[in-house]
Amino acid sequence: MKNKFDFYIAFYERLALQGFQAYVAYDRENHIADICVRGNNIAHLTKADTIRPNPYAEVDAGTIDAICETAKNTALMCGICTEKPYDETKHEKLPNGAYKLSEFEDTVLSCACHPILGYVFSVSKPPEAGYTDRQDFYNKADAMRDFAIKSGFVDERQFFSFKELAMIQAGLTEVRMAPDNDLTSEETYDLDALIEKVEGLTPESADIWVSLQYSKDHDAELSEGVEQ
């Protein structure tokens, strides 16, 4: 999950499967969406991402609990972080309630517990430094990468995304397995070492190569006999 909009879309879709409808909130100052059953507004998704019953509607607690459970299951499906990355007795608590995980130069990596979305990470510059920049992440690896880049700890050009590494590994493996690659024994050794190094960074890339290769072979089979 890259942002909360991913969660909202998935949440509304799962609600619809259970007979609920989500509409743009009438009270947009406090709510994100109104949750209805057969056109009757029974609950609100608040701007704090909590589920609150509509105080003017008759709705049983079990229905609200079911909606809350759907929200939590949706968040889990979206890949939120569920493992607490901080210790309240060791990490500094910030004024906004989050805990500071790391700081380098003027950039801070922090984390806070969210009522639905698990542990949310933030990369920000402290207000006293004259910055108001802050970005939230729902994946620990993405947050750490952004922190390393924004703090200047590493050069962004040194990073490859998982998908990029998988594509590199797939291309190298394809060259290595080609029967007519014309590689010398030394080049073959170097190529094997490089493939092993990439696989060590992303073990799943080998599985992705198999998937890509299958897809390529499958497309070739489908194209056989088709007039171009």
N, C-alpha and C positions, 0 to 999 in steps of 0.2 A: 504494500500500500504506500503510494507516494504522498498522498494528501488526504484530507478528510472528505473531499468530494468523492473519492473512490469508495469510501465507506458509506456515504449517504446513498449513492446510487445502488450499491449492493443491498443495503438495508431496506430501501423502498421496494426493491424487487422481491426480497424475501417476505416482506410484509404483505405484498399483493398476493403471493402464493398462499398466504394464510387467511385471506379474506379481508385484509385491512386496506385502506387507501391513505396515501400521504399527499397532502396538498400544501402549497405555499402558505406559510403562516399568515393569519389575519393580523396578529400582533407581531410585526416583523422586528420591533424593537427588542423583544425578549425571546422570541421563538424562531426556530428555523422552519419547522413544519408542523402542521396540524394532522394528527392521526385520526382517521375516521372509520366507522363501520356503518355501511349502508347510508352514507351521507351524514351521519351523526358524529360530531367531533367529540371524541372521548379522551384524547390525550394530546400532549404537546412534546415535541422534541425541542428542548431549550437551547439557547446559544452556548450553554455550558455543557452541551451534549448529554443531558440527563432526560429521562422520560418522566413527565409529570402529568397526573390525571387532570382532566378538565374539571375545575371546581364547580362548574355549572351543569355538569352531566352526571347521570347515575351510571356508574361503572364499578364493577366488582374488582377487588384487589387481584384476583386471579388473572383477569384480562391484562391488567397493567404489568403483572409479573411475567406473563407470556411475552408481551412486547419487549420488556427489558431483557428477557432471556434471548429473544431473537436478535436484539442489538448486540449482545455480548458474543453470541455464536457467529454473527456476521463479522464482527471485529476479528475474531480468531481465524475465520476463514480468509480474511484479508491479510493475515500474517503479522499481526501486531506483536510487540515484544511482551512476553508474559513473565520473564525472569528479572527480578529486581536487580539492577546493576549498582546499587549504592547501599551504604550502611549508615543509618541515621546517627550512629555514635561516632563515625569517623569522617563523614563528608559534611562540608559546610552547607547549611541551609540558607538559601537566598531569600530575599524579601518577598519574592513571588511564590514561595513555597516549594520551589524546585531545589534539588541538591546538586552542588557543583561536583562534576566528575573529573574535570581537568581544566587547566588554564595555561595558555601560552601566549606571551606578549599581551595583547589586549583582547584576546578571543577566549570565550568561555563555552565549555561543553557542559550542559546540565541535563537533568532528567527529573520528571515529575510523574506521579501516579495519576492516571486519568480514570474516571468512574466507568468508562466503557472501553476506551482505546488502549488499555494496558499502560505500559511505561512509554511516555512520549519524551523524546530527546529534543533539545534546542541548542542551536549554535548562535551565539550573540556577542555583541560588543557591549561592555559596561557603559551605563548612561554617563558616568563621570568622565568618560573618554570622549563624550560628544556624539556617540552613536545611538541610533534607535533601531538598528538593523537586528532582526531576529528571524530565524527560520526553524520550523519544527520538522521533526523526522519521526517516522513510526517504525523505522528499521535501524538497529544499532550500527550496522556496518556503514550505512549511508551517512549517518550522523558523524561517525568518526572520520570518514573520508572528507566530509565537508569541513569539519573542524581542522583537520590537518592542512587542508588547502587554504582556508580563510586565515588561519593563524600564520601562514607563511612557513610552517614547519617543513612542508615538502612542496615540491614543484608539481603543479597540476599535470604537467606533461609526463610525469613519471607514473601516472595512474592509468590502468586499463580497467574497464568495467568487466564484470563476469562474462557478459555476452561477447565482448570484444576478445577476451582471452579464449573463450570457447571457439570462436571463429578462427582465431590464429591456430589453435590446436588442431582444429578440423582440417585446415589447409595444409599444415605441416604433415599430418598423418596421411593425407591423401597423396602428397608427393612421395612420402616414404614408402607407401604401399604400391605405388605405380610400378609395373614390371619394367618399364623403359625409362626410369628416372635418370639413368646415366650417372649416378653418384659414385664417387670413389669410396673406398673403405673408410677413409678419414672423414669425408663429408657425411657418410652414413652414420658414423659414430657421433659426430657433432650434432646431427639432426636428431638422433635418438635421445641424446642428452637434453636437447632443447625441449623436445616433446615431453620428456619426463619432468622437466622443470615446470613447464606450464601445467601439466596434470597435477603436480604437487600443490600448485596455487589454487587450482579449481578441480578437485577430483571428479566432479560431475561432468567435466567437459568431455570425457571419454564417452559417456552415455549420450551426450548431445551429438558427438560426431556420428555415432551409430544411427541416431535418429535422422540426422541430416543426410547421411548416406542412403538410408532406407527411402527417405523422401525423394532423393534424386533418382534412385533406381526405379522407384514406383512411377515417377513422372515419365521416365524414359519408356517404361512398359506401356503406359497409357498413350504415348505419342506414336508408338509403333503402328504402322499401317494407316496413320492419319495423313491425308494429303495436305501438303503445305501450300 
